[in-house]
Amino acid sequence: MNDYEAYGVIVMQQVEKMDRMYRYQRHFYDFTRKYYLFGRDRLLQEMDVQENECVLEVACGTARNLFKLARMQPHAQLFGFDASNEMLKTAHAQIASKPELRHIQLKRELAENLSYATTFGLSKPFDKILCSYALSMIPEWRRAFDVALRNLKPGGGFYIVDFWDQRDLPAAFRALLVRWLSMFGVRFRPELMDYIRTLTAEGQGELKIESVGWRYSYIARFTKSIGAKAYESGVWSLKSEIRSTKSETNSNLEIQNSKHPNPLV
Ligand SMILES: C[S@@+](CC[C@H](N)C(=O)[O-])C[C@H]1O[C@@H](n2cnc3c(N)ncnc32)[C@H](O)[C@@H]1O
């Protein structure tokens, strides 16, 4: 199997896995998640979306966040994508029944493959990008992060809310939560925050992190620097990315197996 075929298999596995996971859950997803996906509304407020801004949600699921943004700022241009056709069915049903949501554009896409040009037919990158409780379940999180940055304009904000280390909460609660999340393939990624910190140290952008609920989750805002060059390469080159994924997978394993020296913040 060559690199392209191998990548095709990985893509199909992720799509099938997400569709299997959400086929039935999508019917009660929004109702249940409001009790444990904390910080989403605070993040939307902090984004402070302006008229005519072009905003993307990576892995938008049922598009609950985009619907809220549309009500907060009716004159923004809103886009979202997700790996799961099942989640998007719920999103499309909402859009079809509510005229004020009709301008939202949704696509089935993988975070690793996003391109503002080919996915959405746009001529320029997004002003702001949002990713809510998704990087903790995307195995290729680093590629998803890099690809999002490539699709963000210089000076634009990448806003993330996701599970943190629950360090300030009781240990028994933390242990239960970690076990429960792992059943959905979700886990806190200290290496992601280290990676963003490295980018910040290299001058690629500025990072601001806030805790939600005693480090239950975090809100991160990464503002891409005006001169960030490494992430301007446009449409993703499949072959080189496959090569870098292979070496990333190895280095991720090293991080996971070692005792991480740097708990977040
Ligand atoms: C926990 S849900 C969060 C949905 C939404 N962002 C929210 O806040 O309600 C995670 C979403 O990530 C999507 N997802 C997982 N891996 C993905 C990938 N590689 N590319 C795009 N979406 C992905 C899933 O299909 C799912 O809809």
The ligand as an SDF file (V2000), in Angstrom:
LIG
                    3D

 27 29  0  0  0  0  0  0  0  0999 V2000
  -17.0750   16.4450   21.1500 C   0  0  0  0  0  0  0  0  0  0  0  0
  -17.6140   16.8550   19.5280 S   0  0  0  0  0  0  0  0  0  0  0  0
  -17.6130   18.6480   19.5990 C   0  0  0  0  0  0  0  0  0  0  0  0
  -18.5810   19.2420   18.6090 C   0  0  0  0  0  0  0  0  0  0  0  0
  -18.7050   20.7840   18.6950 C   0  0  0  0  0  0  0  0  0  0  0  0
  -17.4460   21.4050   18.3910 N   0  0  0  0  0  0  0  0  0  0  0  0
  -19.2420   21.2200   20.0390 C   0  0  0  0  0  0  0  0  0  0  0  0
  -18.5740   22.0040   20.7400 O   0  0  0  0  0  0  0  0  0  0  0  0
  -20.3580   20.8150   20.3750 O   0  0  0  0  0  0  0  0  0  0  0  0
  -16.1910   16.5040   18.5430 C   0  0  0  0  0  0  0  0  0  0  0  0
  -16.4620   16.5740   17.0450 C   0  0  0  0  0  0  0  0  0  0  0  0
  -15.2220   16.3800   16.3720 O   0  0  0  0  0  0  0  0  0  0  0  0
  -15.4950   15.6850   15.1550 C   0  0  0  0  0  0  0  0  0  0  0  0
  -14.2180   15.1320   14.6670 N   0  0  0  0  0  0  0  0  0  0  0  0
  -13.4580   14.1610   15.2350 C   0  0  0  0  0  0  0  0  0  0  0  0
  -12.3410   13.9580   14.4960 N   0  0  0  0  0  0  0  0  0  0  0  0
  -12.4030   14.8410   13.4610 C   0  0  0  0  0  0  0  0  0  0  0  0
  -11.5340   15.1370   12.3800 C   0  0  0  0  0  0  0  0  0  0  0  0
  -10.3830   14.4870   12.2240 N   0  0  0  0  0  0  0  0  0  0  0  0
  -11.9020   16.1160   11.5140 N   0  0  0  0  0  0  0  0  0  0  0  0
  -13.0770   16.7770   11.6660 C   0  0  0  0  0  0  0  0  0  0  0  0
  -13.9270   16.5350   12.6710 N   0  0  0  0  0  0  0  0  0  0  0  0
  -13.5990   15.5810   13.5630 C   0  0  0  0  0  0  0  0  0  0  0  0
  -16.5320   14.6660   15.5670 C   0  0  0  0  0  0  0  0  0  0  0  0
  -17.2310   14.1410   14.4590 O   0  0  0  0  0  0  0  0  0  0  0  0
  -17.3960   15.4840   16.5110 C   0  0  0  0  0  0  0  0  0  0  0  0
  -18.4750   16.0950   15.8410 O   0  0  0  0  0  0  0  0  0  0  0  0
  1  2  1  0
  2  3  1  0
  2 10  1  0
  3  4  1  0
  4  5  1  0
  5  6  1  0
  5  7  1  0
  7  8  2  0
  7  9  1  0
 10 11  1  0
 11 12  1  0
 11 26  1  0
 12 13  1  0
 13 14  1  0
 13 24  1  0
 14 15  1  0
 14 23  1  0
 15 16  2  0
 16 17  1  0
 17 18  1  0
 17 23  2  0
 18 19  1  0
 18 20  2  0
 20 21  1  0
 21 22  2  0
 22 23  1  0
 24 25  1  0
 24 26  1  0
 26 27  1  0
M  CHG  2   2   1   9  -1
M  END
$$$$
